[in-house]
Amino acid sequence: MTVNSKTFRAPAGGGGFGRPQMDEALQELNDWVASSAVRIINVETIHSGENRTEVGLKLWYEVKAQ
């Protein structure tokens, strides 16, 4: 099994779940998964180094056998 990762960054201007910037990153992740033949292994939240604000999502996945 080969594990891959893909990062979805929230647009500049803030973060945090429930805020439009993180909602946009989550929607992009959902759209990508829906259009891809992958099995999700894990999703983690990426935090800023300064104030621990959520700034994106990292998806760990494997490609499904065709």
PDBQT receptor file of N, H, CA, C and O in Angstrom, charges set to zero:
ATOM      1  N   MET A   1       0.848  -1.175   0.000  1.00  0.00    +0.000 N 
ATOM      2  CA  MET A   1       0.000   0.000   0.000  1.00  0.00    +0.000 C 
ATOM      3  C   MET A   1       0.894   1.239   0.000  1.00  0.00    +0.000 C 
ATOM      4  O   MET A   1       1.768   1.382   0.855  1.00  0.00    +0.000 OA
ATOM      5  N   THR A   2       0.672   2.119  -0.951  1.00  0.00    +0.000 N 
ATOM      6  H   THR A   2      -0.039   2.002  -1.646  1.00  0.00    +0.000 HD
ATOM      7  CA  THR A   2       1.384   3.387  -1.013  1.00  0.00    +0.000 C 
ATOM      8  C   THR A   2       0.478   4.477  -0.472  1.00  0.00    +0.000 C 
ATOM      9  O   THR A   2      -0.634   4.675  -0.961  1.00  0.00    +0.000 OA
ATOM     10  N   VAL A   3       0.956   5.176   0.532  1.00  0.00    +0.000 N 
ATOM     11  H   VAL A   3       1.860   5.015   0.930  1.00  0.00    +0.000 HD
ATOM     12  CA  VAL A   3       0.184   6.255   1.139  1.00  0.00    +0.000 C 
ATOM     13  C   VAL A   3       0.659   7.576   0.557  1.00  0.00    +0.000 C 
ATOM     14  O   VAL A   3       1.859   7.848   0.502  1.00  0.00    +0.000 OA
ATOM     15  N   ASN A   4      -0.289   8.390   0.124  1.00  0.00    +0.000 N 
ATOM     16  H   ASN A   4      -1.263   8.169   0.169  1.00  0.00    +0.000 HD
ATOM     17  CA  ASN A   4      -0.013   9.704  -0.449  1.00  0.00    +0.000 C 
ATOM     18  C   ASN A   4      -0.642  10.760   0.441  1.00  0.00    +0.000 C 
ATOM     19  O   ASN A   4      -1.465  10.450   1.303  1.00  0.00    +0.000 OA
ATOM     20  N   SER A   5      -0.253  11.999   0.231  1.00  0.00    +0.000 N 
ATOM     21  H   SER A   5       0.416  12.250  -0.469  1.00  0.00    +0.000 HD
ATOM     22  CA  SER A   5      -0.887  13.097   0.962  1.00  0.00    +0.000 C 
ATOM     23  C   SER A   5      -1.160  14.260   0.018  1.00  0.00    +0.000 C 
ATOM     24  O   SER A   5      -0.488  14.433  -0.998  1.00  0.00    +0.000 OA
ATOM     25  N   LYS A   6      -2.143  15.035   0.375  1.00  0.00    +0.000 N 
ATOM     26  H   LYS A   6      -2.689  14.894   1.201  1.00  0.00    +0.000 HD
ATOM     27  CA  LYS A   6      -2.513  16.226  -0.394  1.00  0.00    +0.000 C 
ATOM     28  C   LYS A   6      -2.941  17.277   0.616  1.00  0.00    +0.000 C 
ATOM     29  O   LYS A   6      -3.666  16.978   1.565  1.00  0.00    +0.000 OA
ATOM     30  N   THR A   7      -2.490  18.510   0.410  1.00  0.00    +0.000 N 
ATOM     31  H   THR A   7      -1.901  18.753  -0.361  1.00  0.00    +0.000 HD
ATOM     32  CA  THR A   7      -2.793  19.599   1.332  1.00  0.00    +0.000 C 
ATOM     33  C   THR A   7      -3.800  20.553   0.716  1.00  0.00    +0.000 C 
ATOM     34  O   THR A   7      -3.711  20.902  -0.461  1.00  0.00    +0.000 OA
ATOM     35  N   PHE A   8      -4.753  20.965   1.526  1.00  0.00    +0.000 N 
ATOM     36  H   PHE A   8      -4.825  20.681   2.482  1.00  0.00    +0.000 HD
ATOM     37  CA  PHE A   8      -5.772  21.933   1.128  1.00  0.00    +0.000 C 
ATOM     38  C   PHE A   8      -5.638  23.124   2.068  1.00  0.00    +0.000 C 
ATOM     39  O   PHE A   8      -5.979  23.034   3.248  1.00  0.00    +0.000 OA
ATOM     40  N   ARG A   9      -5.142  24.235   1.542  1.00  0.00    +0.000 N 
ATOM     41  H   ARG A   9      -4.865  24.308   0.583  1.00  0.00    +0.000 HD
ATOM     42  CA  ARG A   9      -4.908  25.432   2.357  1.00  0.00    +0.000 C 
ATOM     43  C   ARG A   9      -6.125  26.339   2.352  1.00  0.00    +0.000 C 
ATOM     44  O   ARG A   9      -6.777  26.525   1.324  1.00  0.00    +0.000 OA
ATOM     45  N   ALA A  10      -6.419  26.896   3.510  1.00  0.00    +0.000 N 
ATOM     46  H   ALA A  10      -5.890  26.745   4.345  1.00  0.00    +0.000 HD
ATOM     47  CA  ALA A  10      -7.470  27.901   3.600  1.00  0.00    +0.000 C 
ATOM     48  C   ALA A  10      -6.949  29.179   2.956  1.00  0.00    +0.000 C 
ATOM     49  O   ALA A  10      -5.768  29.496   3.098  1.00  0.00    +0.000 OA
ATOM     50  N   PRO A  11      -7.802  29.923   2.249  1.00  0.00    +0.000 N 
ATOM     51  CA  PRO A  11      -7.370  31.198   1.678  1.00  0.00    +0.000 C 
ATOM     52  C   PRO A  11      -6.885  32.147   2.774  1.00  0.00    +0.000 C 
ATOM     53  O   PRO A  11      -7.298  32.033   3.928  1.00  0.00    +0.000 OA
ATOM     54  N   ALA A  12      -6.023  33.065   2.414  1.00  0.00    +0.000 N 
ATOM     55  H   ALA A  12      -5.687  33.157   1.477  1.00  0.00    +0.000 HD
ATOM     56  CA  ALA A  12      -5.523  34.043   3.381  1.00  0.00    +0.000 C 
ATOM     57  C   ALA A  12      -6.677  34.828   3.981  1.00  0.00    +0.000 C 
ATOM     58  O   ALA A  12      -7.715  35.023   3.347  1.00  0.00    +0.000 OA
ATOM     59  N   GLY A  13      -6.481  35.266   5.192  1.00  0.00    +0.000 N 
ATOM     60  H   GLY A  13      -5.638  35.108   5.707  1.00  0.00    +0.000 HD
ATOM     61  CA  GLY A  13      -7.504  36.091   5.822  1.00  0.00    +0.000 C 
ATOM     62  C   GLY A  13      -8.110  35.457   7.052  1.00  0.00    +0.000 C 
ATOM     63  O   GLY A  13      -9.127  35.930   7.559  1.00  0.00    +0.000 OA
ATOM     64  N   GLY A  14      -7.506  34.403   7.534  1.00  0.00    +0.000 N 
ATOM     65  H   GLY A  14      -6.680  34.018   7.122  1.00  0.00    +0.000 HD
ATOM     66  CA  GLY A  14      -8.018  33.801   8.760  1.00  0.00    +0.000 C 
ATOM     67  C   GLY A  14      -8.303  32.338   8.579  1.00  0.00    +0.000 C 
ATOM     68  O   GLY A  14      -8.178  31.787   7.485  1.00  0.00    +0.000 OA
ATOM     69  N   GLY A  15      -8.677  31.738   9.637  1.00  0.00    +0.000 N 
ATOM     70  H   GLY A  15      -8.780  32.185  10.525  1.00  0.00    +0.000 HD
ATOM     71  CA  GLY A  15      -8.971  30.313   9.609  1.00  0.00    +0.000 C 
ATOM     72  C   GLY A  15      -9.919  29.960  10.723  1.00  0.00    +0.000 C 
ATOM     73  O   GLY A  15     -10.578  30.833  11.287  1.00  0.00    +0.000 OA
ATOM     74  N   GLY A  16      -9.990  28.727  11.032  1.00  0.00    +0.000 N 
ATOM     75  H   GLY A  16      -9.454  28.018  10.573  1.00  0.00    +0.000 HD
ATOM     76  CA  GLY A  16     -10.875  28.256  12.088  1.00  0.00    +0.000 C 
ATOM     77  C   GLY A  16     -12.123  27.643  11.506  1.00  0.00    +0.000 C 
ATOM     78  O   GLY A  16     -12.754  28.222  10.621  1.00  0.00    +0.000 OA
ATOM     79  N   PHE A  17     -12.482  26.477  11.997  1.00  0.00    +0.000 N 
ATOM     80  H   PHE A  17     -11.970  26.007  12.716  1.00  0.00    +0.000 HD
ATOM     81  CA  PHE A  17     -13.685  25.824  11.498  1.00  0.00    +0.000 C 
ATOM     82  C   PHE A  17     -14.893  26.699  11.777  1.00  0.00    +0.000 C 
ATOM     83  O   PHE A  17     -14.979  27.350  12.819  1.00  0.00    +0.000 OA
ATOM     84  N   GLY A  18     -15.821  26.707  10.837  1.00  0.00    +0.000 N 
ATOM     85  H   GLY A  18     -15.751  26.178   9.991  1.00  0.00    +0.000 HD
ATOM     86  CA  GLY A  18     -16.986  27.569  10.954  1.00  0.00    +0.000 C 
ATOM     87  C   GLY A  18     -16.758  28.923  10.308  1.00  0.00    +0.000 C 
ATOM     88  O   GLY A  18     -17.701  29.689  10.110  1.00  0.00    +0.000 OA
ATOM     89  N   ARG A  19     -15.508  29.221   9.979  1.00  0.00    +0.000 N 
ATOM     90  H   ARG A  19     -14.742  28.599  10.140  1.00  0.00    +0.000 HD
ATOM     91  CA  ARG A  19     -15.196  30.469   9.289  1.00  0.00    +0.000 C 
ATOM     92  C   ARG A  19     -15.131  30.171   7.799  1.00  0.00    +0.000 C 
ATOM     93  O   ARG A  19     -14.759  29.064   7.409  1.00  0.00    +0.000 OA
ATOM     94  N   PRO A  20     -15.483  31.126   6.970  1.00  0.00    +0.000 N 
ATOM     95  CA  PRO A  20     -15.526  30.876   5.520  1.00  0.00    +0.000 C 
ATOM     96  C   PRO A  20     -14.232  30.330   4.937  1.00  0.00    +0.000 C 
ATOM     97  O   PRO A  20     -14.278  29.520   4.011  1.00  0.00    +0.000 OA
ATOM     98  N   GLN A  21     -13.080  30.746   5.449  1.00  0.00    +0.000 N 
ATOM     99  H   GLN A  21     -13.042  31.404   6.201  1.00  0.00    +0.000 HD
ATOM    100  CA  GLN A  21     -11.815  30.297   4.876  1.00  0.00    +0.000 C 
ATOM    101  C   GLN A  21     -11.622  28.790   5.055  1.00  0.00    +0.000 C 
ATOM    102  O   GLN A  21     -11.214  28.111   4.113  1.00  0.00    +0.000 OA
ATOM    103  N   MET A  22     -11.904  28.259   6.238  1.00  0.00    +0.000 N 
ATOM    104  H   MET A  22     -12.235  28.811   7.004  1.00  0.00    +0.000 HD
ATOM    105  CA  MET A  22     -11.754  26.816   6.466  1.00  0.00    +0.000 C 
ATOM    106  C   MET A  22     -12.881  26.046   5.802  1.00  0.00    +0.000 C 
ATOM    107  O   MET A  22     -12.676  24.925   5.337  1.00  0.00    +0.000 OA
ATOM    108  N   ASP A  23     -14.065  26.632   5.752  1.00  0.00    +0.000 N 
ATOM    109  H   ASP A  23     -14.232  27.543   6.130  1.00  0.00    +0.000 HD
ATOM    110  CA  ASP A  23     -15.168  25.975   5.052  1.00  0.00    +0.000 C 
ATOM    111  C   ASP A  23     -14.808  25.769   3.583  1.00  0.00    +0.000 C 
ATOM    112  O   ASP A  23     -15.144  24.742   2.993  1.00  0.00    +0.000 OA
ATOM    113  N   GLU A  24     -14.126  26.746   2.997  1.00  0.00    +0.000 N 
ATOM    114  H   GLU A  24     -13.852  27.580   3.476  1.00  0.00    +0.000 HD
ATOM    115  CA  GLU A  24     -13.709  26.650   1.597  1.00  0.00    +0.000 C 
ATOM    116  C   GLU A  24     -12.680  25.535   1.408  1.00  0.00    +0.000 C 
ATOM    117  O   GLU A  24     -12.759  24.785   0.435  1.00  0.00    +0.000 OA
ATOM    118  N   ALA A  25     -11.725  25.417   2.318  1.00  0.00    +0.000 N 
ATOM    119  H   ALA A  25     -11.661  26.027   3.109  1.00  0.00    +0.000 HD
ATOM    120  CA  ALA A  25     -10.726  24.348   2.240  1.00  0.00    +0.000 C 
ATOM    121  C   ALA A  25     -11.392  22.981   2.394  1.00  0.00    +0.000 C 
ATOM    122  O   ALA A  25     -11.033  22.035   1.692  1.00  0.00    +0.000 OA
ATOM    123  N   LEU A  26     -12.351  22.871   3.298  1.00  0.00    +0.000 N 
ATOM    124  H   LEU A  26     -12.642  23.639   3.868  1.00  0.00    +0.000 HD
ATOM    125  CA  LEU A  26     -13.064  21.614   3.497  1.00  0.00    +0.000 C 
ATOM    126  C   LEU A  26     -13.886  21.246   2.268  1.00  0.00    +0.000 C 
ATOM    127  O   LEU A  26     -13.941  20.076   1.890  1.00  0.00    +0.000 OA
ATOM    128  N   GLN A  27     -14.523  22.225   1.644  1.00  0.00    +0.000 N 
ATOM    129  H   GLN A  27     -14.478  23.176   1.951  1.00  0.00    +0.000 HD
ATOM    130  CA  GLN A  27     -15.302  21.955   0.437  1.00  0.00    +0.000 C 
ATOM    131  C   GLN A  27     -14.396  21.507  -0.704  1.00  0.00    +0.000 C 
ATOM    132  O   GLN A  27     -14.759  20.610  -1.466  1.00  0.00    +0.000 OA
ATOM    133  N   GLU A  28     -13.223  22.123  -0.831  1.00  0.00    +0.000 N 
ATOM    134  H   GLU A  28     -12.928  22.852  -0.212  1.00  0.00    +0.000 HD
ATOM    135  CA  GLU A  28     -12.268  21.717  -1.865  1.00  0.00    +0.000 C 
ATOM    136  C   GLU A  28     -11.821  20.273  -1.638  1.00  0.00    +0.000 C 
ATOM    137  O   GLU A  28     -11.731  19.494  -2.587  1.00  0.00    +0.000 OA
ATOM    138  N   LEU A  29     -11.538  19.914  -0.374  1.00  0.00    +0.000 N 
ATOM    139  H   LEU A  29     -11.611  20.547   0.397  1.00  0.00    +0.000 HD
ATOM    140  CA  LEU A  29     -11.163  18.541  -0.047  1.00  0.00    +0.000 C 
ATOM    141  C   LEU A  29     -12.290  17.581  -0.413  1.00  0.00    +0.000 C 
ATOM    142  O   LEU A  29     -12.043  16.561  -1.055  1.00  0.00    +0.000 OA
ATOM    143  N   ASN A  30     -13.518  17.890  -0.017  1.00  0.00    +0.000 N 
ATOM    144  H   ASN A  30     -13.719  18.719   0.505  1.00  0.00    +0.000 HD
ATOM    145  CA  ASN A  30     -14.670  17.030  -0.321  1.00  0.00    +0.000 C 
ATOM    146  C   ASN A  30     -14.851  16.844  -1.820  1.00  0.00    +0.000 C 
ATOM    147  O   ASN A  30     -15.099  15.731  -2.284  1.00  0.00    +0.000 OA
ATOM    148  N   ASP A  31     -14.728  17.929  -2.580  1.00  0.00    +0.000 N 
ATOM    149  H   ASP A  31     -14.526  18.833  -2.204  1.00  0.00    +0.000 HD
ATOM    150  CA  ASP A  31     -14.883  17.853  -4.035  1.00  0.00    +0.000 C 
ATOM    151  C   ASP A  31     -13.799  16.975  -4.654  1.00  0.00    +0.000 C 
ATOM    152  O   ASP A  31     -14.078  16.175  -5.547  1.00  0.00    +0.000 OA
ATOM    153  N   TRP A  32     -12.563  17.125  -4.178  1.00  0.00    +0.000 N 
ATOM    154  H   TRP A  32     -12.336  17.775  -3.452  1.00  0.00    +0.000 HD
ATOM    155  CA  TRP A  32     -11.460  16.345  -4.723  1.00  0.00    +0.000 C 
ATOM    156  C   TRP A  32     -11.665  14.858  -4.442  1.00  0.00    +0.000 C 
ATOM    157  O   TRP A  32     -11.484  14.027  -5.333  1.00  0.00    +0.000 OA
ATOM    158  N   VAL A  33     -12.042  14.518  -3.211  1.00  0.00    +0.000 N 
ATOM    159  H   VAL A  33     -12.189  15.193  -2.487  1.00  0.00    +0.000 HD
ATOM    160  CA  VAL A  33     -12.264  13.113  -2.852  1.00  0.00    +0.000 C 
ATOM    161  C   VAL A  33     -13.404  12.523  -3.678  1.00  0.00    +0.000 C 
ATOM    162  O   VAL A  33     -13.309  11.386  -4.139  1.00  0.00    +0.000 OA
ATOM    163  N   ALA A  34     -14.481  13.289  -3.871  1.00  0.00    +0.000 N 
ATOM    164  H   ALA A  34     -14.558  14.213  -3.497  1.00  0.00    +0.000 HD
ATOM    165  CA  ALA A  34     -15.637  12.800  -4.630  1.00  0.00    +0.000 C 
ATOM    166  C   ALA A  34     -15.276  12.497  -6.084  1.00  0.00    +0.000 C 
ATOM    167  O   ALA A  34     -15.880  11.621  -6.704  1.00  0.00    +0.000 OA
ATOM    168  N   SER A  35     -14.297  13.215  -6.628  1.00  0.00    +0.000 N 
ATOM    169  H   SER A  35     -13.806  13.926  -6.124  1.00  0.00    +0.000 HD
ATOM    170  CA  SER A  35     -13.940  13.023  -8.034  1.00  0.00    +0.000 C 
ATOM    171  C   SER A  35     -12.724  12.109  -8.220  1.00  0.00    +0.000 C 
ATOM    172  O   SER A  35     -12.261  11.919  -9.345  1.00  0.00    +0.000 OA
ATOM    173  N   SER A  36     -12.212  11.549  -7.136  1.00  0.00    +0.000 N 
ATOM    174  H   SER A  36     -12.588  11.704  -6.222  1.00  0.00    +0.000 HD
ATOM    175  CA  SER A  36     -11.011  10.715  -7.195  1.00  0.00    +0.000 C 
ATOM    176  C   SER A  36     -11.318   9.302  -6.712  1.00  0.00    +0.000 C 
ATOM    177  O   SER A  36     -12.229   9.086  -5.913  1.00  0.00    +0.000 OA
ATOM    178  N   ALA A  37     -10.553   8.362  -7.202  1.00  0.00    +0.000 N 
ATOM    179  H   ALA A  37      -9.813   8.537  -7.850  1.00  0.00    +0.000 HD
ATOM    180  CA  ALA A  37     -10.694   6.969  -6.763  1.00  0.00    +0.000 C 
ATOM    181  C   ALA A  37      -9.690   6.715  -5.638  1.00  0.00    +0.000 C 
ATOM    182  O   ALA A  37      -8.670   6.055  -5.838  1.00  0.00    +0.000 OA
ATOM    183  N   VAL A  38      -9.994   7.245  -4.457  1.00  0.00    +0.000 N 
ATOM    184  H   VAL A  38     -10.823   7.781  -4.295  1.00  0.00    +0.000 HD
ATOM    185  CA  VAL A  38      -9.084   7.114  -3.328  1.00  0.00    +0.000 C 
ATOM    186  C   VAL A  38      -9.819   6.578  -2.104  1.00  0.00    +0.000 C 
ATOM    187  O   VAL A  38     -11.040   6.676  -1.985  1.00  0.00    +0.000 OA
ATOM    188  N   ARG A  39      -9.027   6.008  -1.203  1.00  0.00    +0.000 N 
ATOM    189  H   ARG A  39      -8.035   5.928  -1.300  1.00  0.00    +0.000 HD
ATOM    190  CA  ARG A  39      -9.533   5.588   0.097  1.00  0.00    +0.000 C 
ATOM    191  C   ARG A  39      -8.871   6.487   1.124  1.00  0.00    +0.000 C 
ATOM    192  O   ARG A  39      -7.644   6.566   1.192  1.00  0.00    +0.000 OA
ATOM    193  N   ILE A  40      -9.678   7.162   1.919  1.00  0.00    +0.000 N 
ATOM    194  H   ILE A  40     -10.674   7.098   1.864  1.00  0.00    +0.000 HD
ATOM    195  CA  ILE A  40      -9.148   8.086   2.919  1.00  0.00    +0.000 C 
ATOM    196  C   ILE A  40      -8.573   7.294   4.085  1.00  0.00    +0.000 C 
ATOM    197  O   ILE A  40      -9.212   6.380   4.607  1.00  0.00    +0.000 OA
ATOM    198  N   ILE A  41      -7.373   7.652   4.480  1.00  0.00    +0.000 N 
ATOM    199  H   ILE A  41      -6.854   8.394   4.056  1.00  0.00    +0.000 HD
ATOM    200  CA  ILE A  41      -6.725   7.044   5.637  1.00  0.00    +0.000 C 
ATOM    201  C   ILE A  41      -6.853   7.964   6.842  1.00  0.00    +0.000 C 
ATOM    202  O   ILE A  41      -7.169   7.512   7.943  1.00  0.00    +0.000 OA
ATOM    203  N   ASN A  42      -6.608   9.254   6.635  1.00  0.00    +0.000 N 
ATOM    204  H   ASN A  42      -6.351   9.621   5.741  1.00  0.00    +0.000 HD
ATOM    205  CA  ASN A  42      -6.666  10.205   7.745  1.00  0.00    +0.000 C 
ATOM    206  C   ASN A  42      -6.765  11.622   7.189  1.00  0.00    +0.000 C 
ATOM    207  O   ASN A  42      -6.289  11.909   6.090  1.00  0.00    +0.000 OA
ATOM    208  N   VAL A  43      -7.383  12.492   7.959  1.00  0.00    +0.000 N 
ATOM    209  H   VAL A  43      -7.770  12.259   8.851  1.00  0.00    +0.000 HD
ATOM    210  CA  VAL A  43      -7.405  13.923   7.657  1.00  0.00    +0.000 C 
ATOM    211  C   VAL A  43      -6.946  14.639   8.919  1.00  0.00    +0.000 C 
ATOM    212  O   VAL A  43      -7.473  14.396  10.005  1.00  0.00    +0.000 OA
ATOM    213  N   GLU A  44      -5.973  15.514   8.775  1.00  0.00    +0.000 N 
ATOM    214  H   GLU A  44      -5.546  15.712   7.892  1.00  0.00    +0.000 HD
ATOM    215  CA  GLU A  44      -5.510  16.268   9.935  1.00  0.00    +0.000 C 
ATOM    216  C   GLU A  44      -5.617  17.758   9.666  1.00  0.00    +0.000 C 
ATOM    217  O   GLU A  44      -5.561  18.208   8.521  1.00  0.00    +0.000 OA
ATOM    218  N   THR A  45      -5.770  18.505  10.731  1.00  0.00    +0.000 N 
ATOM    219  H   THR A  45      -5.815  18.140  11.661  1.00  0.00    +0.000 HD
ATOM    220  CA  THR A  45      -5.853  19.959  10.648  1.00  0.00    +0.000 C 
ATOM    221  C   THR A  45      -4.446  20.539  10.708  1.00  0.00    +0.000 C 
ATOM    222  O   THR A  45      -3.639  20.142  11.548  1.00  0.00    +0.000 OA
ATOM    223  N   ILE A  46      -4.160  21.472   9.820  1.00  0.00    +0.000 N 
ATOM    224  H   ILE A  46      -4.817  21.794   9.137  1.00  0.00    +0.000 HD
ATOM    225  CA  ILE A  46      -2.879  22.178   9.828  1.00  0.00    +0.000 C 
ATOM    226  C   ILE A  46      -3.085  23.479  10.593  1.00  0.00    +0.000 C 
ATOM    227  O   ILE A  46      -4.009  24.244  10.315  1.00  0.00    +0.000 OA
ATOM    228  N   HIS A  47      -2.202  23.714  11.563  1.00  0.00    +0.000 N 
ATOM    229  H   HIS A  47      -1.451  23.093  11.788  1.00  0.00    +0.000 HD
ATOM    230  CA  HIS A  47      -2.285  24.932  12.372  1.00  0.00    +0.000 C 
ATOM    231  C   HIS A  47      -1.120  25.859  12.041  1.00  0.00    +0.000 C 
ATOM    232  O   HIS A  47      -0.048  25.417  11.629  1.00  0.00    +0.000 OA
ATOM    233  N   SER A  48      -1.359  27.152  12.233  1.00  0.00    +0.000 N 
ATOM    234  H   SER A  48      -2.230  27.511  12.568  1.00  0.00    +0.000 HD
ATOM    235  CA  SER A  48      -0.280  28.123  12.054  1.00  0.00    +0.000 C 
ATOM    236  C   SER A  48       0.713  27.958  13.198  1.00  0.00    +0.000 C 
ATOM    237  O   SER A  48       0.351  27.500  14.282  1.00  0.00    +0.000 OA
ATOM    238  N   GLY A  49       1.936  28.324  12.958  1.00  0.00    +0.000 N 
ATOM    239  H   GLY A  49       2.229  28.695  12.077  1.00  0.00    +0.000 HD
ATOM    240  CA  GLY A  49       2.951  28.225  13.994  1.00  0.00    +0.000 C 
ATOM    241  C   GLY A  49       2.845  29.316  15.038  1.00  0.00    +0.000 C 
ATOM    242  O   GLY A  49       3.339  29.166  16.156  1.00  0.00    +0.000 OA
ATOM    243  N   GLU A  50       2.200  30.419  14.676  1.00  0.00    +0.000 N 
ATOM    244  H   GLU A  50       1.799  30.541  13.768  1.00  0.00    +0.000 HD
ATOM    245  CA  GLU A  50       2.155  31.565  15.577  1.00  0.00    +0.000 C 
ATOM    246  C   GLU A  50       1.076  31.440  16.641  1.00  0.00    +0.000 C 
ATOM    247  O   GLU A  50       1.365  31.487  17.836  1.00  0.00    +0.000 OA
ATOM    248  N   ASN A  51      -0.164  31.280  16.206  1.00  0.00    +0.000 N 
ATOM    249  H   ASN A  51      -0.400  31.241  15.235  1.00  0.00    +0.000 HD
ATOM    250  CA  ASN A  51      -1.263  31.328  17.171  1.00  0.00    +0.000 C 
ATOM    251  C   ASN A  51      -2.151  30.090  17.149  1.00  0.00    +0.000 C 
ATOM    252  O   ASN A  51      -3.249  30.094  17.706  1.00  0.00    +0.000 OA
ATOM    253  N   ARG A  52      -1.670  29.033  16.505  1.00  0.00    +0.000 N 
ATOM    254  H   ARG A  52      -0.778  29.030  16.052  1.00  0.00    +0.000 HD
ATOM    255  CA  ARG A  52      -2.386  27.753  16.455  1.00  0.00    +0.000 C 
ATOM    256  C   ARG A  52      -3.766  27.853  15.805  1.00  0.00    +0.000 C 
ATOM    257  O   ARG A  52      -4.653  27.053  16.102  1.00  0.00    +0.000 OA
ATOM    258  N   THR A  53      -3.945  28.827  14.926  1.00  0.00    +0.000 N 
ATOM    259  H   THR A  53      -3.224  29.477  14.685  1.00  0.00    +0.000 HD
ATOM    260  CA  THR A  53      -5.185  28.951  14.164  1.00  0.00    +0.000 C 
ATOM    261  C   THR A  53      -5.177  27.923  13.048  1.00  0.00    +0.000 C 
ATOM    262  O   THR A  53      -4.138  27.678  12.435  1.00  0.00    +0.000 OA
ATOM    263  N   GLU A  54      -6.341  27.312  12.776  1.00  0.00    +0.000 N 
ATOM    264  H   GLU A  54      -7.185  27.510  13.275  1.00  0.00    +0.000 HD
ATOM    265  CA  GLU A  54      -6.436  26.355  11.681  1.00  0.00    +0.000 C 
ATOM    266  C   GLU A  54      -6.231  27.078  10.353  1.00  0.00    +0.000 C 
ATOM    267  O   GLU A  54      -6.896  28.075  10.072  1.00  0.00    +0.000 OA
ATOM    268  N   VAL A  55      -5.307  26.569   9.539  1.00  0.00    +0.000 N 
ATOM    269  H   VAL A  55      -4.766  25.759   9.767  1.00  0.00    +0.000 HD
ATOM    270  CA  VAL A  55      -5.008  27.212   8.257  1.00  0.00    +0.000 C 
ATOM    271  C   VAL A  55      -5.154  26.264   7.072  1.00  0.00    +0.000 C 
ATOM    272  O   VAL A  55      -4.932  26.671   5.932  1.00  0.00    +0.000 OA
ATOM    273  N   GLY A  56      -5.520  25.017   7.318  1.00  0.00    +0.000 N 
ATOM    274  H   GLY A  56      -5.700  24.687   8.245  1.00  0.00    +0.000 HD
ATOM    275  CA  GLY A  56      -5.693  24.085   6.216  1.00  0.00    +0.000 C 
ATOM    276  C   GLY A  56      -5.930  22.670   6.696  1.00  0.00    +0.000 C 
ATOM    277  O   GLY A  56      -6.048  22.402   7.891  1.00  0.00    +0.000 OA
ATOM    278  N   LEU A  57      -5.996  21.772   5.723  1.00  0.00    +0.000 N 
ATOM    279  H   LEU A  57      -5.900  21.990   4.752  1.00  0.00    +0.000 HD
ATOM    280  CA  LEU A  57      -6.238  20.357   5.991  1.00  0.00    +0.000 C 
ATOM    281  C   LEU A  57      -5.238  19.527   5.203  1.00  0.00    +0.000 C 
ATOM    282  O   LEU A  57      -4.883  19.881   4.078  1.00  0.00    +0.000 OA
ATOM    283  N   LYS A  58      -4.787  18.434   5.784  1.00  0.00    +0.000 N 
ATOM    284  H   LYS A  58      -5.075  18.147   6.698  1.00  0.00    +0.000 HD
ATOM    285  CA  LYS A  58      -3.905  17.503   5.081  1.00  0.00    +0.000 C 
ATOM    286  C   LYS A  58      -4.609  16.156   5.031  1.00  0.00    +0.000 C 
ATOM    287  O   LYS A  58      -4.989  15.597   6.060  1.00  0.00    +0.000 OA
ATOM    288  N   LEU A  59      -4.773  15.649   3.828  1.00  0.00    +0.000 N 
ATOM    289  H   LEU A  59      -4.464  16.103   2.993  1.00  0.00    +0.000 HD
ATOM    290  CA  LEU A  59      -5.459  14.393   3.577  1.00  0.00    +0.000 C 
ATOM    291  C   LEU A  59      -4.425  13.309   3.293  1.00  0.00    +0.000 C 
ATOM    292  O   LEU A  59      -3.566  13.478   2.427  1.00  0.00    +0.000 OA
ATOM    293  N   TRP A  60      -4.506  12.195   4.022  1.00  0.00    +0.000 N 
ATOM    294  H   TRP A  60      -5.203  12.058   4.725  1.00  0.00    +0.000 HD
ATOM    295  CA  TRP A  60      -3.675  11.020   3.766  1.00  0.00    +0.000 C 
ATOM    296  C   TRP A  60      -4.578   9.995   3.109  1.00  0.00    +0.000 C 
ATOM    297  O   TRP A  60      -5.658   9.698   3.618  1.00  0.00    +0.000 OA
ATOM    298  N   TYR A  61      -4.140   9.449   1.976  1.00  0.00    +0.000 N 
ATOM    299  H   TYR A  61      -3.262   9.690   1.563  1.00  0.00    +0.000 HD
ATOM    300  CA  TYR A  61      -5.008   8.563   1.207  1.00  0.00    +0.000 C 
ATOM    301  C   TYR A  61      -4.191   7.539   0.435  1.00  0.00    +0.000 C 
ATOM    302  O   TYR A  61      -2.973   7.665   0.304  1.00  0.00    +0.000 OA
ATOM    303  N   GLU A  62      -4.878   6.527  -0.072  1.00  0.00    +0.000 N 
ATOM    304  H   GLU A  62      -5.867   6.425   0.034  1.00  0.00    +0.000 HD
ATOM    305  CA  GLU A  62      -4.279   5.600  -1.026  1.00  0.00    +0.000 C 
ATOM    306  C   GLU A  62      -5.204   5.510  -2.221  1.00  0.00    +0.000 C 
ATOM    307  O   GLU A  62      -6.420   5.655  -2.099  1.00  0.00    +0.000 OA
ATOM    308  N   VAL A  63      -4.612   5.268  -3.372  1.00  0.00    +0.000 N 
ATOM    309  H   VAL A  63      -3.624   5.150  -3.471  1.00  0.00    +0.000 HD
ATOM    310  CA  VAL A  63      -5.385   5.146  -4.606  1.00  0.00    +0.000 C 
ATOM    311  C   VAL A  63      -6.009   3.759  -4.634  1.00  0.00    +0.000 C 
ATOM    312  O   VAL A  63      -5.332   2.758  -4.401  1.00  0.00    +0.000 OA
ATOM    313  N   LYS A  64      -7.311   3.707  -4.923  1.00  0.00    +0.000 N 
ATOM    314  H   LYS A  64      -7.862   4.520  -5.112  1.00  0.00    +0.000 HD
ATOM    315  CA  LYS A  64      -8.006   2.424  -5.020  1.00  0.00    +0.000 C 
ATOM    316  C   LYS A  64      -7.550   1.691  -6.271  1.00  0.00    +0.000 C 
ATOM    317  O   LYS A  64      -7.266   2.309  -7.297  1.00  0.00    +0.000 OA
ATOM    318  N   ALA A  65      -7.484   0.371  -6.175  1.00  0.00    +0.000 N 
ATOM    319  H   ALA A  65      -7.715  -0.130  -5.342  1.00  0.00    +0.000 HD
ATOM    320  CA  ALA A  65      -7.133  -0.443  -7.343  1.00  0.00    +0.000 C 
ATOM    321  C   ALA A  65      -8.229  -0.323  -8.387  1.00  0.00    +0.000 C 
ATOM    322  O   ALA A  65      -9.416  -0.367  -8.063  1.00  0.00    +0.000 OA
ATOM    323  N   GLN A  66      -7.828  -0.174  -9.630  1.00  0.00    +0.000 N 
ATOM    324  H   GLN A  66      -6.864  -0.138  -9.893  1.00  0.00    +0.000 HD
ATOM    325  CA  GLN A  66      -8.802  -0.010 -10.715  1.00  0.00    +0.000 C 
ATOM    326  C   GLN A  66      -9.283  -1.343 -11.220  1.00  0.00    +0.000 C 
ATOM    327  O   GLN A  66     -10.106  -1.396 -12.133  1.00  0.00    +0.000 OA
TER     328      GLN A  66
